[in-house]
Structure formats: C-alpha cells, structure tokens
Amino acid sequence: MANTFDRITQNPNVLAGRATIRGLRISVAHVLNLVANGMTPAQVAEELPDLEENDVRQALAYSAALAKTKVTRSAKAFNEKGNRGQAERRLSSLDQVRRRCAG
C-alpha cells in the first residue's frame, strides 16, 4: 500500500475536522478503537457496512504514519512565545494518537 491516504479525509464541517473515512461520519479514531478492542478489519466492515476492509487498513496505516511523525517544535519553543496551552494541546493530541496505536 502506498503512503497516500486517499481514503482519509478531513473537513472542518464533518466531525469537527477529525480524520474520517472517505468523508463519512465515521472517524479514524472510532475505527482504531474497534480494532484496538479486538475486531478484525473484516469484522469492522461487517459492523459498519459503509466501510470496506481497505478503509480499515488505511486507517491503521494513517495512524502508524502519525505515530512516526516527528514533532518539529518543542513545547519549550512554544512556552518561550507564551503559547503554553497550545503546545500542551498539540503534544497531548499526538500522545493520544501514539497511545491508541501502541495499544
């Protein structure tokens, strides 16, 4: 599978801009949670008929790619500019993605 995530979409008007599958109101996070709780891609596709197994696989690959993403600006850099809350939120979101992927 190429690293293009053509099935992963983000739209500020759908699920508050969270990553979704093909513009549907099914978030990548929801799909990951199902897999993390023991469902196979086939079971997820059966549970959510709008999805295909490849949607589930791409959601997993997308989250793995996010987990590999290097944070380029440190919390210290944000703190120096007085944006501590913003830095903490960004780092917290990234940590949440990493925990979900590792789980």
PDB file as gemmi writes it, atoms N, CA and C in Angstrom:
CRYST1    1.000    1.000    1.000  90.00  90.00  90.00 P 1                      
ATOM      1  N   MET A   1       0.845  -1.180   0.000  1.00  0.00           N  
ATOM      2  CA  MET A   1       0.000   0.000   0.000  1.00  0.00           C  
ATOM      3  C   MET A   1       0.886   1.237   0.000  1.00  0.00           C  
ATOM      4  N   ALA A   2       0.606   2.152  -0.879  1.00  0.00           N  
ATOM      5  CA  ALA A   2       1.359   3.399  -0.924  1.00  0.00           C  
ATOM      6  C   ALA A   2       1.011   4.250   0.290  1.00  0.00           C  
ATOM      7  N   ASN A   3       1.866   5.208   0.584  1.00  0.00           N  
ATOM      8  CA  ASN A   3       1.617   6.071   1.720  1.00  0.00           C  
ATOM      9  C   ASN A   3       0.698   7.225   1.386  1.00  0.00           C  
ATOM     10  N   THR A   4      -0.082   7.124   0.332  1.00  0.00           N  
ATOM     11  CA  THR A   4      -1.097   8.130   0.067  1.00  0.00           C  
ATOM     12  C   THR A   4      -2.355   7.673   0.774  1.00  0.00           C  
ATOM     13  N   PHE A   5      -2.940   8.571   1.485  1.00  0.00           N  
ATOM     14  CA  PHE A   5      -4.115   8.218   2.280  1.00  0.00           C  
ATOM     15  C   PHE A   5      -5.363   8.793   1.609  1.00  0.00           C  
ATOM     16  N   ASP A   6      -5.696   8.222   0.444  1.00  0.00           N  
ATOM     17  CA  ASP A   6      -6.813   8.735  -0.329  1.00  0.00           C  
ATOM     18  C   ASP A   6      -8.167   8.437   0.300  1.00  0.00           C  
ATOM     19  N   ARG A   7      -8.218   7.530   1.243  1.00  0.00           N  
ATOM     20  CA  ARG A   7      -9.475   7.217   1.915  1.00  0.00           C  
ATOM     21  C   ARG A   7      -9.673   8.028   3.198  1.00  0.00           C  
ATOM     22  N   ILE A   8      -8.638   8.728   3.625  1.00  0.00           N  
ATOM     23  CA  ILE A   8      -8.692   9.512   4.849  1.00  0.00           C  
ATOM     24  C   ILE A   8      -8.968  10.966   4.472  1.00  0.00           C  
ATOM     25  N   THR A   9     -10.024  11.527   5.044  1.00  0.00           N  
ATOM     26  CA  THR A   9     -10.397  12.902   4.729  1.00  0.00           C  
ATOM     27  C   THR A   9     -10.560  13.708   6.007  1.00  0.00           C  
ATOM     28  N   GLN A  10     -10.367  15.008   5.870  1.00  0.00           N  
ATOM     29  CA  GLN A  10     -10.598  15.929   6.979  1.00  0.00           C  
ATOM     30  C   GLN A  10     -11.348  17.131   6.441  1.00  0.00           C  
ATOM     31  N   ASN A  11     -12.458  17.425   7.053  1.00  0.00           N  
ATOM     32  CA  ASN A  11     -13.293  18.540   6.648  1.00  0.00           C  
ATOM     33  C   ASN A  11     -13.763  19.218   7.932  1.00  0.00           C  
ATOM     34  N   PRO A  12     -13.540  20.513   8.077  1.00  0.00           N  
ATOM     35  CA  PRO A  12     -13.937  21.190   9.312  1.00  0.00           C  
ATOM     36  C   PRO A  12     -15.433  21.094   9.599  1.00  0.00           C  
ATOM     37  N   ASN A  13     -16.229  20.789   8.577  1.00  0.00           N  
ATOM     38  CA  ASN A  13     -17.679  20.685   8.760  1.00  0.00           C  
ATOM     39  C   ASN A  13     -18.156  19.262   9.058  1.00  0.00           C  
ATOM     40  N   VAL A  14     -17.230  18.318   9.083  1.00  0.00           N  
ATOM     41  CA  VAL A  14     -17.594  16.923   9.377  1.00  0.00           C  
ATOM     42  C   VAL A  14     -16.816  16.478  10.604  1.00  0.00           C  
ATOM     43  N   LEU A  15     -17.523  16.124  11.649  1.00  0.00           N  
ATOM     44  CA  LEU A  15     -16.924  15.670  12.912  1.00  0.00           C  
ATOM     45  C   LEU A  15     -15.851  16.639  13.417  1.00  0.00           C  
ATOM     46  N   ALA A  16     -16.136  17.922  13.312  1.00  0.00           N  
ATOM     47  CA  ALA A  16     -15.254  18.981  13.824  1.00  0.00           C  
ATOM     48  C   ALA A  16     -13.838  18.892  13.265  1.00  0.00           C  
ATOM     49  N   GLY A  17     -13.716  18.421  12.035  1.00  0.00           N  
ATOM     50  CA  GLY A  17     -12.410  18.370  11.387  1.00  0.00           C  
ATOM     51  C   GLY A  17     -11.575  17.159  11.714  1.00  0.00           C  
ATOM     52  N   ARG A  18     -12.125  16.224  12.471  1.00  0.00           N  
ATOM     53  CA  ARG A  18     -11.368  15.000  12.774  1.00  0.00           C  
ATOM     54  C   ARG A  18     -11.177  14.188  11.498  1.00  0.00           C  
ATOM     55  N   ALA A  19     -10.145  13.365  11.493  1.00  0.00           N  
ATOM     56  CA  ALA A  19      -9.894  12.492  10.344  1.00  0.00           C  
ATOM     57  C   ALA A  19     -11.033  11.480  10.240  1.00  0.00           C  
ATOM     58  N   THR A  20     -11.590  11.376   9.041  1.00  0.00           N  
ATOM     59  CA  THR A  20     -12.698  10.445   8.802  1.00  0.00           C  
ATOM     60  C   THR A  20     -12.360   9.540   7.616  1.00  0.00           C  
ATOM     61  N   ILE A  21     -13.195   8.561   7.434  1.00  0.00           N  
ATOM     62  CA  ILE A  21     -13.040   7.628   6.319  1.00  0.00           C  
ATOM     63  C   ILE A  21     -13.928   8.108   5.164  1.00  0.00           C  
ATOM     64  N   ARG A  22     -13.299   8.430   4.040  1.00  0.00           N  
ATOM     65  CA  ARG A  22     -13.991   8.812   2.800  1.00  0.00           C  
ATOM     66  C   ARG A  22     -15.099   9.846   2.992  1.00  0.00           C  
ATOM     67  N   GLY A  23     -14.913  10.778   3.923  1.00  0.00           N  
ATOM     68  CA  GLY A  23     -15.893  11.838   4.135  1.00  0.00           C  
ATOM     69  C   GLY A  23     -17.137  11.400   4.878  1.00  0.00           C  
ATOM     70  N   LEU A  24     -17.182  10.134   5.257  1.00  0.00           N  
ATOM     71  CA  LEU A  24     -18.313   9.631   6.030  1.00  0.00           C  
ATOM     72  C   LEU A  24     -18.199  10.141   7.460  1.00  0.00           C  
ATOM     73  N   ARG A  25     -19.231  10.039   8.199  1.00  0.00           N  
ATOM     74  CA  ARG A  25     -19.189  10.441   9.606  1.00  0.00           C  
ATOM     75  C   ARG A  25     -18.722   9.268  10.472  1.00  0.00           C  
ATOM     76  N   ILE A  26     -17.658   8.652  10.004  1.00  0.00           N  
ATOM     77  CA  ILE A  26     -17.001   7.564  10.733  1.00  0.00           C  
ATOM     78  C   ILE A  26     -15.554   7.994  10.904  1.00  0.00           C  
ATOM     79  N   SER A  27     -15.160   8.254  12.141  1.00  0.00           N  
ATOM     80  CA  SER A  27     -13.810   8.774  12.370  1.00  0.00           C  
ATOM     81  C   SER A  27     -12.775   7.655  12.348  1.00  0.00           C  
ATOM     82  N   VAL A  28     -11.566   8.045  11.997  1.00  0.00           N  
ATOM     83  CA  VAL A  28     -10.433   7.126  12.047  1.00  0.00           C  
ATOM     84  C   VAL A  28     -10.271   6.626  13.484  1.00  0.00           C  
ATOM     85  N   ALA A  29     -10.447   7.519  14.448  1.00  0.00           N  
ATOM     86  CA  ALA A  29     -10.307   7.145  15.860  1.00  0.00           C  
ATOM     87  C   ALA A  29     -11.302   6.051  16.247  1.00  0.00           C  
ATOM     88  N   HIS A  30     -12.537   6.132  15.739  1.00  0.00           N  
ATOM     89  CA  HIS A  30     -13.544   5.110  16.046  1.00  0.00           C  
ATOM     90  C   HIS A  30     -13.125   3.753  15.475  1.00  0.00           C  
ATOM     91  N   VAL A  31     -12.646   3.778  14.244  1.00  0.00           N  
ATOM     92  CA  VAL A  31     -12.195   2.536  13.603  1.00  0.00           C  
ATOM     93  C   VAL A  31     -11.021   1.941  14.388  1.00  0.00           C  
ATOM     94  N   LEU A  32     -10.068   2.788  14.778  1.00  0.00           N  
ATOM     95  CA  LEU A  32      -8.919   2.309  15.551  1.00  0.00           C  
ATOM     96  C   LEU A  32      -9.358   1.722  16.890  1.00  0.00           C  
ATOM     97  N   ASN A  33     -10.320   2.353  17.512  1.00  0.00           N  
ATOM     98  CA  ASN A  33     -10.820   1.852  18.788  1.00  0.00           C  
ATOM     99  C   ASN A  33     -11.431   0.457  18.631  1.00  0.00           C  
ATOM    100  N   LEU A  34     -12.167   0.251  17.562  1.00  0.00           N  
ATOM    101  CA  LEU A  34     -12.749  -1.071  17.317  1.00  0.00           C  
ATOM    102  C   LEU A  34     -11.664  -2.125  17.146  1.00  0.00           C  
ATOM    103  N   VAL A  35     -10.629  -1.795  16.369  1.00  0.00           N  
ATOM    104  CA  VAL A  35      -9.521  -2.729  16.155  1.00  0.00           C  
ATOM    105  C   VAL A  35      -8.764  -2.956  17.465  1.00  0.00           C  
ATOM    106  N   ALA A  36      -8.549  -1.885  18.214  1.00  0.00           N  
ATOM    107  CA  ALA A  36      -7.837  -1.997  19.495  1.00  0.00           C  
ATOM    108  C   ALA A  36      -8.590  -2.890  20.475  1.00  0.00           C  
ATOM    109  N   ASN A  37      -9.901  -2.969  20.305  1.00  0.00           N  
ATOM    110  CA  ASN A  37     -10.709  -3.806  21.184  1.00  0.00           C  
ATOM    111  C   ASN A  37     -10.936  -5.206  20.621  1.00  0.00           C  
ATOM    112  N   GLY A  38     -10.127  -5.565  19.607  1.00  0.00           N  
ATOM    113  CA  GLY A  38     -10.108  -6.956  19.167  1.00  0.00           C  
ATOM    114  C   GLY A  38     -10.804  -7.289  17.865  1.00  0.00           C  
ATOM    115  N   MET A  39     -11.430  -6.322  17.220  1.00  0.00           N  
ATOM    116  CA  MET A  39     -12.115  -6.627  15.969  1.00  0.00           C  
ATOM    117  C   MET A  39     -11.116  -6.677  14.816  1.00  0.00           C  
ATOM    118  N   THR A  40     -11.358  -7.557  13.873  1.00  0.00           N  
ATOM    119  CA  THR A  40     -10.547  -7.634  12.660  1.00  0.00           C  
ATOM    120  C   THR A  40     -11.095  -6.625  11.648  1.00  0.00           C  
ATOM    121  N   PRO A  41     -10.319  -6.296  10.606  1.00  0.00           N  
ATOM    122  CA  PRO A  41     -10.859  -5.412   9.567  1.00  0.00           C  
ATOM    123  C   PRO A  41     -12.163  -5.941   8.959  1.00  0.00           C  
ATOM    124  N   ALA A  42     -12.260  -7.233   8.791  1.00  0.00           N  
ATOM    125  CA  ALA A  42     -13.492  -7.821   8.250  1.00  0.00           C  
ATOM    126  C   ALA A  42     -14.664  -7.609   9.203  1.00  0.00           C  
ATOM    127  N   GLN A  43     -14.431  -7.766  10.492  1.00  0.00           N  
ATOM    128  CA  GLN A  43     -15.497  -7.558  11.478  1.00  0.00           C  
ATOM    129  C   GLN A  43     -15.927  -6.096  11.537  1.00  0.00           C  
ATOM    130  N   VAL A  44     -14.957  -5.191  11.417  1.00  0.00           N  
ATOM    131  CA  VAL A  44     -15.290  -3.760  11.424  1.00  0.00           C  
ATOM    132  C   VAL A  44     -16.144  -3.438  10.205  1.00  0.00           C  
ATOM    133  N   ALA A  45     -15.752  -3.950   9.035  1.00  0.00           N  
ATOM    134  CA  ALA A  45     -16.518  -3.707   7.809  1.00  0.00           C  
ATOM    135  C   ALA A  45     -17.921  -4.301   7.907  1.00  0.00           C  
ATOM    136  N   GLU A  46     -18.048  -5.405   8.597  1.00  0.00           N  
ATOM    137  CA  GLU A  46     -19.372  -6.014   8.794  1.00  0.00           C  
ATOM    138  C   GLU A  46     -20.210  -5.171   9.757  1.00  0.00           C  
ATOM    139  N   GLU A  47     -19.582  -4.653  10.803  1.00  0.00           N  
ATOM    140  CA  GLU A  47     -20.267  -3.822  11.798  1.00  0.00           C  
ATOM    141  C   GLU A  47     -20.671  -2.458  11.219  1.00  0.00           C  
ATOM    142  N   LEU A  48     -19.830  -1.920  10.351  1.00  0.00           N  
ATOM    143  CA  LEU A  48     -20.072  -0.614   9.720  1.00  0.00           C  
ATOM    144  C   LEU A  48     -20.149  -0.826   8.212  1.00  0.00           C  
ATOM    145  N   PRO A  49     -21.330  -1.154   7.683  1.00  0.00           N  
ATOM    146  CA  PRO A  49     -21.468  -1.563   6.279  1.00  0.00           C  
ATOM    147  C   PRO A  49     -20.986  -0.545   5.248  1.00  0.00           C  
ATOM    148  N   ASP A  50     -20.878   0.740   5.618  1.00  0.00           N  
ATOM    149  CA  ASP A  50     -20.380   1.738   4.670  1.00  0.00           C  
ATOM    150  C   ASP A  50     -18.879   1.611   4.435  1.00  0.00           C  
ATOM    151  N   LEU A  51     -18.199   0.864   5.301  1.00  0.00           N  
ATOM    152  CA  LEU A  51     -16.747   0.710   5.190  1.00  0.00           C  
ATOM    153  C   LEU A  51     -16.365  -0.564   4.455  1.00  0.00           C  
ATOM    154  N   GLU A  52     -15.177  -0.515   3.878  1.00  0.00           N  
ATOM    155  CA  GLU A  52     -14.558  -1.690   3.266  1.00  0.00           C  
ATOM    156  C   GLU A  52     -13.351  -2.059   4.118  1.00  0.00           C  
ATOM    157  N   GLU A  53     -12.896  -3.270   3.990  1.00  0.00           N  
ATOM    158  CA  GLU A  53     -11.717  -3.697   4.758  1.00  0.00           C  
ATOM    159  C   GLU A  53     -10.516  -2.794   4.467  1.00  0.00           C  
ATOM    160  N   ASN A  54     -10.371  -2.352   3.222  1.00  0.00           N  
ATOM    161  CA  ASN A  54      -9.253  -1.473   2.886  1.00  0.00           C  
ATOM    162  C   ASN A  54      -9.350  -0.120   3.588  1.00  0.00           C  
ATOM    163  N   ASP A  55     -10.569   0.321   3.910  1.00  0.00           N  
ATOM    164  CA  ASP A  55     -10.731   1.548   4.694  1.00  0.00           C  
ATOM    165  C   ASP A  55     -10.098   1.368   6.074  1.00  0.00           C  
ATOM    166  N   VAL A  56     -10.350   0.224   6.665  1.00  0.00           N  
ATOM    167  CA  VAL A  56      -9.821  -0.075   7.997  1.00  0.00           C  
ATOM    168  C   VAL A  56      -8.292  -0.163   7.941  1.00  0.00           C  
ATOM    169  N   ARG A  57      -7.786  -0.853   6.944  1.00  0.00           N  
ATOM    170  CA  ARG A  57      -6.333  -0.976   6.804  1.00  0.00           C  
ATOM    171  C   ARG A  57      -5.670   0.391   6.607  1.00  0.00           C  
ATOM    172  N   GLN A  58      -6.310   1.244   5.817  1.00  0.00           N  
ATOM    173  CA  GLN A  58      -5.728   2.560   5.598  1.00  0.00           C  
ATOM    174  C   GLN A  58      -5.804   3.420   6.868  1.00  0.00           C  
ATOM    175  N   ALA A  59      -6.847   3.260   7.655  1.00  0.00           N  
ATOM    176  CA  ALA A  59      -6.930   3.977   8.935  1.00  0.00           C  
ATOM    177  C   ALA A  59      -5.787   3.546   9.849  1.00  0.00           C  
ATOM    178  N   LEU A  60      -5.468   2.267   9.850  1.00  0.00           N  
ATOM    179  CA  LEU A  60      -4.345   1.772  10.654  1.00  0.00           C  
ATOM    180  C   LEU A  60      -3.021   2.326  10.134  1.00  0.00           C  
ATOM    181  N   ALA A  61      -2.842   2.336   8.822  1.00  0.00           N  
ATOM    182  CA  ALA A  61      -1.613   2.856   8.236  1.00  0.00           C  
ATOM    183  C   ALA A  61      -1.475   4.353   8.499  1.00  0.00           C  
ATOM    184  N   TYR A  62      -2.593   5.074   8.428  1.00  0.00           N  
ATOM    185  CA  TYR A  62      -2.597   6.512   8.693  1.00  0.00           C  
ATOM    186  C   TYR A  62      -2.164   6.785  10.134  1.00  0.00           C  
ATOM    187  N   SER A  63      -2.697   6.041  11.060  1.00  0.00           N  
ATOM    188  CA  SER A  63      -2.327   6.263  12.464  1.00  0.00           C  
ATOM    189  C   SER A  63      -0.871   5.872  12.716  1.00  0.00           C  
ATOM    190  N   ALA A  64      -0.397   4.845  12.033  1.00  0.00           N  
ATOM    191  CA  ALA A  64       1.017   4.470  12.168  1.00  0.00           C  
ATOM    192  C   ALA A  64       1.911   5.580  11.633  1.00  0.00           C  
ATOM    193  N   ALA A  65       1.501   6.184  10.523  1.00  0.00           N  
ATOM    194  CA  ALA A  65       2.281   7.288   9.961  1.00  0.00           C  
ATOM    195  C   ALA A  65       2.285   8.482  10.917  1.00  0.00           C  
ATOM    196  N   LEU A  66       1.149   8.745  11.560  1.00  0.00           N  
ATOM    197  CA  LEU A  66       1.094   9.831  12.540  1.00  0.00           C  
ATOM    198  C   LEU A  66       2.009   9.547  13.725  1.00  0.00           C  
ATOM    199  N   ALA A  67       2.056   8.295  14.126  1.00  0.00           N  
ATOM    200  CA  ALA A  67       2.904   7.934  15.266  1.00  0.00           C  
ATOM    201  C   ALA A  67       4.378   8.121  14.940  1.00  0.00           C  
ATOM    202  N   LYS A  68       4.735   8.026  13.657  1.00  0.00           N  
ATOM    203  CA  LYS A  68       6.125   8.205  13.245  1.00  0.00           C  
ATOM    204  C   LYS A  68       6.480   9.673  13.041  1.00  0.00           C  
ATOM    205  N   THR A  69       5.465  10.526  12.969  1.00  0.00           N  
ATOM    206  CA  THR A  69       5.697  11.944  12.697  1.00  0.00           C  
ATOM    207  C   THR A  69       6.503  12.578  13.812  1.00  0.00           C  
ATOM    208  N   LYS A  70       7.540  13.267  13.414  1.00  0.00           N  
ATOM    209  CA  LYS A  70       8.411  13.935  14.370  1.00  0.00           C  
ATOM    210  C   LYS A  70       7.834  15.304  14.714  1.00  0.00           C  
ATOM    211  N   VAL A  71       7.791  15.604  15.994  1.00  0.00           N  
ATOM    212  CA  VAL A  71       7.350  16.923  16.421  1.00  0.00           C  
ATOM    213  C   VAL A  71       8.497  17.883  16.148  1.00  0.00           C  
ATOM    214  N   THR A  72       8.242  18.897  15.325  1.00  0.00           N  
ATOM    215  CA  THR A  72       9.319  19.786  14.905  1.00  0.00           C  
ATOM    216  C   THR A  72       9.498  20.981  15.832  1.00  0.00           C  
ATOM    217  N   ARG A  73       8.470  21.348  16.556  1.00  0.00           N  
ATOM    218  CA  ARG A  73       8.588  22.459  17.500  1.00  0.00           C  
ATOM    219  C   ARG A  73       8.363  21.916  18.901  1.00  0.00           C  
ATOM    220  N   SER A  74       9.288  22.153  19.748  1.00  0.00           N  
ATOM    221  CA  SER A  74       9.195  21.631  21.104  1.00  0.00           C  
ATOM    222  C   SER A  74       8.259  22.474  21.951  1.00  0.00           C  
ATOM    223  N   ALA A  75       7.820  21.898  23.045  1.00  0.00           N  
ATOM    224  CA  ALA A  75       6.983  22.634  23.988  1.00  0.00           C  
ATOM    225  C   ALA A  75       7.742  23.834  24.522  1.00  0.00           C  
ATOM    226  N   LYS A  76       9.056  23.709  24.655  1.00  0.00           N  
ATOM    227  CA  LYS A  76       9.862  24.819  25.152  1.00  0.00           C  
ATOM    228  C   LYS A  76       9.772  26.010  24.199  1.00  0.00           C  
ATOM    229  N   ALA A  77       9.826  25.747  22.911  1.00  0.00           N  
ATOM    230  CA  ALA A  77       9.734  26.823  21.935  1.00  0.00           C  
ATOM    231  C   ALA A  77       8.386  27.522  22.034  1.00  0.00           C  
ATOM    232  N   PHE A  78       7.320  26.748  22.220  1.00  0.00           N  
ATOM    233  CA  PHE A  78       6.005  27.347  22.381  1.00  0.00           C  
ATOM    234  C   PHE A  78       5.945  28.150  23.673  1.00  0.00           C  
ATOM    235  N   ASN A  79       6.506  27.591  24.740  1.00  0.00           N  
ATOM    236  CA  ASN A  79       6.469  28.268  26.026  1.00  0.00           C  
ATOM    237  C   ASN A  79       7.172  29.611  25.974  1.00  0.00           C  
ATOM    238  N   GLU A  80       8.275  29.675  25.259  1.00  0.00           N  
ATOM    239  CA  GLU A  80       9.022  30.928  25.147  1.00  0.00           C  
ATOM    240  C   GLU A  80       8.196  32.007  24.468  1.00  0.00           C  
ATOM    241  N   LYS A  81       7.265  31.593  23.629  1.00  0.00           N  
ATOM    242  CA  LYS A  81       6.426  32.568  22.939  1.00  0.00           C  
ATOM    243  C   LYS A  81       5.114  32.797  23.687  1.00  0.00           C  
ATOM    244  N   GLY A  82       4.966  32.184  24.835  1.00  0.00           N  
ATOM    245  CA  GLY A  82       3.758  32.387  25.628  1.00  0.00           C  
ATOM    246  C   GLY A  82       2.559  31.596  25.155  1.00  0.00           C  
ATOM    247  N   ASN A  83       2.774  30.536  24.410  1.00  0.00           N  
ATOM    248  CA  ASN A  83       1.682  29.717  23.880  1.00  0.00           C  
ATOM    249  C   ASN A  83       1.640  28.356  24.550  1.00  0.00           C  
ATOM    250  N   ARG A  84       1.824  28.329  25.834  1.00  0.00           N  
ATOM    251  CA  ARG A  84       1.932  27.068  26.552  1.00  0.00           C  
ATOM    252  C   ARG A  84       0.715  26.161  26.351  1.00  0.00           C  
ATOM    253  N   GLY A  85      -0.466  26.713  26.466  1.00  0.00           N  
ATOM    254  CA  GLY A  85      -1.669  25.898  26.315  1.00  0.00           C  
ATOM    255  C   GLY A  85      -1.756  25.242  24.954  1.00  0.00           C  
ATOM    256  N   GLN A  86      -1.411  25.998  23.917  1.00  0.00           N  
ATOM    257  CA  GLN A  86      -1.439  25.462  22.558  1.00  0.00           C  
ATOM    258  C   GLN A  86      -0.438  24.328  22.414  1.00  0.00           C  
ATOM    259  N   ALA A  87       0.750  24.491  22.963  1.00  0.00           N  
ATOM    260  CA  ALA A  87       1.775  23.446  22.879  1.00  0.00           C  
ATOM    261  C   ALA A  87       1.312  22.197  23.599  1.00  0.00           C  
ATOM    262  N   GLU A  88       0.752  22.365  24.776  1.00  0.00           N  
ATOM    263  CA  GLU A  88       0.295  21.210  25.546  1.00  0.00           C  
ATOM    264  C   GLU A  88      -0.821  20.476  24.826  1.00  0.00           C  
ATOM    265  N   ARG A  89      -1.742  21.223  24.201  1.00  0.00           N  
ATOM    266  CA  ARG A  89      -2.826  20.569  23.464  1.00  0.00           C  
ATOM    267  C   ARG A  89      -2.280  19.778  22.279  1.00  0.00           C  
ATOM    268  N   ARG A  90      -1.340  20.360  21.539  1.00  0.00           N  
ATOM    269  CA  ARG A  90      -0.770  19.658  20.384  1.00  0.00           C  
ATOM    270  C   ARG A  90      -0.024  18.408  20.815  1.00  0.00           C  
ATOM    271  N   LEU A  91       0.802  18.530  21.843  1.00  0.00           N  
ATOM    272  CA  LEU A  91       1.552  17.372  22.315  1.00  0.00           C  
ATOM    273  C   LEU A  91       0.618  16.330  22.902  1.00  0.00           C  
ATOM    274  N   SER A  92      -0.418  16.763  23.599  1.00  0.00           N  
ATOM    275  CA  SER A  92      -1.387  15.838  24.176  1.00  0.00           C  
ATOM    276  C   SER A  92      -2.104  15.065  23.073  1.00  0.00           C  
ATOM    277  N   SER A  93      -2.512  15.746  22.000  1.00  0.00           N  
ATOM    278  CA  SER A  93      -3.186  15.071  20.886  1.00  0.00           C  
ATOM    279  C   SER A  93      -2.278  14.044  20.242  1.00  0.00           C  
ATOM    280  N   LEU A  94      -1.025  14.391  20.039  1.00  0.00           N  
ATOM    281  CA  LEU A  94      -0.070  13.465  19.444  1.00  0.00           C  
ATOM    282  C   LEU A  94       0.151  12.268  20.351  1.00  0.00           C  
ATOM    283  N   ASP A  95       0.250  12.504  21.654  1.00  0.00           N  
ATOM    284  CA  ASP A  95       0.407  11.401  22.606  1.00  0.00           C  
ATOM    285  C   ASP A  95      -0.801  10.475  22.576  1.00  0.00           C  
ATOM    286  N   GLN A  96      -2.003  11.038  22.449  1.00  0.00           N  
ATOM    287  CA  GLN A  96      -3.203  10.212  22.389  1.00  0.00           C  
ATOM    288  C   GLN A  96      -3.172   9.302  21.171  1.00  0.00           C  
ATOM    289  N   VAL A  97      -2.754   9.829  20.033  1.00  0.00           N  
ATOM    290  CA  VAL A  97      -2.662   9.014  18.808  1.00  0.00           C  
ATOM    291  C   VAL A  97      -1.645   7.906  19.016  1.00  0.00           C  
ATOM    292  N   ARG A  98      -0.494   8.256  19.599  1.00  0.00           N  
ATOM    293  CA  ARG A  98       0.546   7.245  19.820  1.00  0.00           C  
ATOM    294  C   ARG A  98       0.064   6.153  20.771  1.00  0.00           C  
ATOM    295  N   ARG A  99      -0.652   6.531  21.832  1.00  0.00           N  
ATOM    296  CA  ARG A  99      -1.159   5.524  22.778  1.00  0.00           C  
ATOM    297  C   ARG A  99      -2.152   4.595  22.104  1.00  0.00           C  
ATOM    298  N   ARG A 100      -3.013   5.149  21.272  1.00  0.00           N  
ATOM    299  CA  ARG A 100      -4.004   4.321  20.583  1.00  0.00           C  
ATOM    300  C   ARG A 100      -3.330   3.329  19.643  1.00  0.00           C  
ATOM    301  N   CYS A 101      -2.276   3.795  18.966  1.00  0.00           N  
ATOM    302  CA  CYS A 101      -1.563   2.924  18.021  1.00  0.00           C  
ATOM    303  C   CYS A 101      -0.792   1.843  18.748  1.00  0.00           C  
ATOM    304  N   ALA A 102      -0.227   2.170  19.900  1.00  0.00           N  
ATOM    305  CA  ALA A 102       0.578   1.217  20.648  1.00  0.00           C  
ATOM    306  C   ALA A 102      -0.279   0.174  21.351  1.00  0.00           C  
ATOM    307  N   GLY A 103      -1.522   0.551  21.667  1.00  0.00           N  
ATOM    308  CA  GLY A 103      -2.417  -0.302  22.444  1.00  0.00           C  
ATOM    309  C   GLY A 103      -2.738  -1.562  21.769  1.00  0.00           C  
TER     310      GLY A 103                                                      
END                                                                             
